[in-house]
Amino acid sequence: MRLRTNLSPFSTLVVKIGSRILAPEGAELPLQRIRSLVDDVVALKRQGVRVVLVSSGAIAHGMAVLGFARRPFDIPLQQACASIGQFKLMRTYESYFEAHDIHIGQVLLSWDDLHNKTRYLNLRNTLFTLLECGAVPIVNENDSVGIEEIKFGDNDTLGAQIAMVAQAEVYLILTDVDGLFAGNPHTDSGARHIAEAPKITRELKALASGTGSAVGTGGMITKLKAADIVTRAGMIALIGNGIDGGILSSITRENKSTIFLPQRRKMNARDQWIAFTGKSKGTLHIDAGACSAILDKGKSLLPAGICKIAGTFKTGDTVEIAGSQGAVIARGLTNYSSGEIELIRGYRTADIESKLGYKSFDEVIHRNNMVLL
């Protein structure tokens, strides 16, 4: 199989499949489309590629079963739709994969499962074990029990997180267009297709969020945000067409997808969790000298460089580090609580013991527990 430009052979692929592909509004399951996607996964597995599917569509399928023409506003009704629809969706996947003697494994998640380090590691072990067993994990947000505070809001972000958990090289988001365009491809046949994006810029985000654009209506801005996460983590992101195309066409044909190149060397799993997954409990605002020491010299954060703190947190929590201009430059695991840092901020390391009565660490955040953003 000949891959598209700038896409090297890979061993693990995470594919996010949107509701528009799996269950167009008001329609029954698009069985031929699902069968085609399954066939693509089977073809990749035969070449030694491990595939994880992040599948939307549960609520839409439940709506069809219960006879709702529009998505209900009532949260319990949405959850009921998700419960019914998830079963129907998984049964469809199972029937098609079973024809190829391939097992599937259902994984339902909330944000809490990723924010909590222990549950995150358990999830990681589960995914790796499923893949080692030759199964295809199928992941979705746990809409049937999720509440507003813990909802992902979009499965594009969920897919980005799963790509990091699975340590994938490539994250593919399937949607209803051939990637990103410099216009509306549904109303402008001459809209220029953007085959490759070395970096996700403000200009690209403006294209994705344009009022009335097909890509905006399709949620392209959330897809760009998800692509931004994985490329900053050192992975390749693709946005491709899952309706007039599929998984294989997106990874082999430049005109069927947009590729987003990694912005750095791939992070290890621990750094990815610190940078993009662990929930930040507060912010440390630092002065220009400390900012330069961290960014230019690779130093740890000492109490002397901290100007003020925001939030309440304890030792070991994830916190953000904001530079003198207010922009977040890094995230890390703190060696001291917010109360302790309030007492030692602005002071030298040698003064920590006199201010606290003890000194556990010289550094507020050690460089080994810090990730630059």
N, C-alpha and C positions, 0 to 999 in steps of 0.2 A: 504493500500500500504506500503510495507516494503522498507524503504529507504536504500541506500548504507551506508557503514561504515563512521562514523564521519559526517553524514548529519542528523541533527535533523529536526523535522517538522517545516515548514516555512509558512508564510502567503503571501509573495510577491516574485515572481520570475521574473527576466528579462532574456529573451532568445534572443541571437543574432544568426541570421541565415545567413550564408554566401552565396555568389553568386554561389559557387560550388555546393551547395545543391539545390538552387532554380532554377538556370538556367545554367546548364553545357554548356560550350562554343560550339556553333554550333547546340544546340539542342532546341527544343520547351520546353515549360513549363513542368516540371516533375510533372504532375497533381496528380499522386498517392502519391508521396512523400509529396506534399503540403497538400493533404487531410489527410495523416497520422499525420503530424505535428499538423494540426488543431484538429484532434481527440484527440491527447495528451493534447492539451490546454483545450479542453472541459472536459476531464476526470479530470484534475486538478481543474478546476473551480467548478465542481460538488463536490469536496472535500473541497471547501472553499478557494482555493488558487487563489490569484489575479496574472494575468500574463500580462507582457508587452513584445511585440515582437519588436526587432530591426532587420529590414529586409533589407538585401542587394538585389541586383539583378535587379534594375531598368534599369541600362545601358545595361546589358546583354539582358534583354527582349526587349528593344528598338532596339538593334542591330539585333535581330532575325526578328523583324517586318520590319526594313529597309533593310534587306538583307546584313548586314556587316558580313563578315566571321571573321574579327579581330577587336578588339577595336580600333576605330579611334584615331589618335594622336591629331587631331584638337579639342580644348576645346569646341567651339560652337557645333560641331557635337556630342561630348559626352553629352553635355547638352540637345541637341535635343533627343538623345537616351533615356536619363533619363526621360525626360518629357513624352515621349510616353510609355516607359516601366513601369514607375511608375503607370500610369493609368491601364495598363493591369494587373500588379501585384496586385494592390488593388482590382480590379474587381474579380480576382480569389479568393483572400482571402475572399471577401465579400460573394461570392456565397457559399463557404464551411461553413463559420460561420453562414450564414443566415439559412442554413439547420438545425442548432441547436438553432435557435431563439436567436442568440447572435449578438450584434451590434459591429462594429469596428469603431475606430476613427483614422484618418491619422494625423500624426504629423511630419512635415518636418523642419529640423533644420540646422543651421550653428553654428560655434564656437561662433560667436557674441551673439547668444541667450543664451549661457551658461556663457560667460565672464561677461556680463552685469547683475548686481545683480537684477534689476527690472524685466528684461525679464526672468531671471532664476526663480524667484519667481512666475511669471505668468505661466511659463511652469510647475512648480511644482503643482500649483493649478489646471491646466488643466488636468494633469495626474491623480491626486488624484480624481478629479471629474469624469473623465471617468471611473476609477476603481470603484468608489462608485456607479456609474450608472449600473455597471455590464458589461460594454463594455471592449473590448480588444484594448488598444492603439497599433498602429503599427507605429513605428518610423523609419525614414530614414534621411540620410543627404540630404539637399536640392540641389542635383546635378544640377537641371535644371537652377538654378540661381547662384550657388556657383562659386566663382573664386578661383584661386590657393591659395591666401593668407588666405582664411577663410575655406578651406576644411579640414575635419578631417584627410583625408589621409587613414583612415581605419575605418570601422564600429565597429571593436573590441573596439577601444578607445571610440567611441560614445556610445556603449553599456555600458561600464564601467561608463561613466558619467550619463547615464540614470538610471543605478542601484542605484547610489547615490541620484539622484533627487527623485526617487520613494521610497527611503529608503527600498530597497529590502534586504532580508537576504541572497539571493543566486543569483549569476550571472552565467548563463550557456552560453558558446560559442559553437555552433554546427559547426563542420567542417567535413572533409572527412576521418578522422582517429579516432581511439579510444582513443584520448588524446595524451599524451606525451610518447615517446619511447626512449630507450637508443640506438637507431639505426634507420635505415630506414625500416619500416615494409613492404614496397612494394617490396623491393629487398632482405630483410633478414627476412625470416619467423621466425627465432629464436630471433628477436629483442625483448628485454625485455620491457614489458609494465610497465610504472610507474603509479601505481594506486593512490598513495597519495604523495603529496609534502608538508611537514610541512612549508617549506619556499622556496621562489624562489631565488636560489643561482646563482652565476656566472656559475657554472657547468651546471645547468639546461638551462640557456640561451645559453651556448655553444652548447648543444645538439640541441636546437631549431634552431640555425642559421648555422648549419653545411653545408658546400658547397655541393650541389647536393643531400641533403636529401629531402625526400618527405615532411617531416614536415616543412622544411625551404621553399620549393617551395610553400607550402600551406599557408605560412604566419604565421607559428607557433610563430615566435619571437614577432609579434605584439599581438598575443593572450596572450603570457606570460607577456608582458608589461601591457596589460589591466588587467590581473589577479593580477599583482603586485599592481596596483592602488586600486582595490577593497579590497584585503586582508589587505593592509595597512590602509584602511578606516574601517576595522573591519568586513568585509563580507566574505562569502565563495565564491570561484570561482570554476567553473567546465569547463573543455574542453572535449566535448563528440562527439560521432559519429552521424551525422545527415543524413547519407546516409544508412549505414547498422545499423540502430537503430533509435534513435529519442530522444525526450525530456524525456519520461518516462524511457527508458532504461538507459539514462545517469544519472538519479538521483536514480536508483535502482540497477544498476549492476556495480560492481567494474571493470569488464573487458571491459566496454564500455565508460569509462571516466577516467579522472585524476582529483582528488580533491585537491584544494589548500586551506590551512587552514588560518583563519584570524590571523593577527599578533598582534592584540590588541583588546581591547574592542571596540565595534562599536561606531564610532564617531556620534555626532549629525549632522544634515543637515548643520548647519552654519559652523561648523569646517571642514566638508568635502569640502564645497565651498571654504573656505580660503586655505585649504591645496592642493586641487587638481583641482579646476575649475577656480576660479578667476584668471585673467591674471596678472602675476607679472610685475610691472612697474619698478623695480629696485632691487638692492641688497645692504644690509648693512653688511659690513665686520667688525667683532668684534674681540676683543682680547681674550686671554685665560681665563682671569678672568670673563669676561662677559659670555663667553661660558659655563664655569662651573656653574655660577649663574643660567643660563637658564636651562641647562640640569640636574644639580644635585640638585638644590635648588628650582626650580620652580619659579624663579624670573622674573620680567618684564625686558625689555631692557631700560637701562638708557643711556643718551648721553655720559657719561664718558667712556663707553666700546666700543664706535664706533671708528674704526680706519680710515675707508674711505667709500665712497658711490659710487655706480654706477647707472646710469640711471637718468631720470628726472620724478618726480612724485609729486603728490599733497596730501594734507591731506585726509586720508580715503582710499588711494590706497593700494592695496596688494603689499607687498615687500617680498623678501627673506632675510633670515639672514644666513650669511656664517661664519663658525667658523674660528679659527686661521689657520687651515690647508687648508682653501678654500672650504671645503665641505658645502653644504647647510644643516643646521640643523633644520630650522624652517621657517614658513611663518606667516605673520601677517599683520594687518591693522595699518598703521602708523598714529600717532597723529600730525606729522609735515611734511612739504613738504621737498623735496630734498634740496632746497635752504636754508631752515631754519636749517636743520640738518647739513649742511656744516658749518654753523656758530657756532653751539653748540657742535659738536662732540668733544669728549675728555674732555669736561668740566663737572663739577659737576652740579647736579640738581639746586643747589642754585645759579648757575651762569647764568641760562637760561634767566632770566629777563634782566640782565645787557647786555647780548649779543644780545637779540632780541628786547628789549624794552617792552616786555610783556612775560607772561608765561601761556600758555593754559593748559599744562599738565606737571607733573613731569617726566612721562615716554615717551620715543619715541614710544614704542609699549607696551601696557599693556598686562599682562599675559592673561587676559580674551579675548584678541583679537589676540592671538598667538597660533599656532598649531605646535607641534614638529613633525618632519618627520622621 
